[in-house]
Amino acid sequence: MKDGKHQTLKEISSEVETYFRGLSYNKQRIRFYQKGWSVIEQFMEENSIEFYEAKVGDAFISKIQGTSDYSELSRREKDLIRCTNVLTEYQNTGSIKFRSILKKIST
């Protein structure tokens, strides 16, 4: 992890992939993130952005979310936001917190 600045998307995503492999993520899960990062890469190319940083992630998320509430987003849009947040969190902290969603089951 560099100082959180001046990393290309390729550099940061490569570091995250290595981090995931160290946590024994399977290939399918890593590919899930790679697909999301390719969409971010396209966004960066369209906007002539060379380096990934938090404000790039924020701009990408704003483009996806628009004026919609998070709960109104599609699964794909939420997945893209997750892929973005993983990059930013890793770049800023050098790790990624595990998240689990508590689902209530009606009885």
Beta strands, then each sheet from edge to edge (+ up, - down):
end
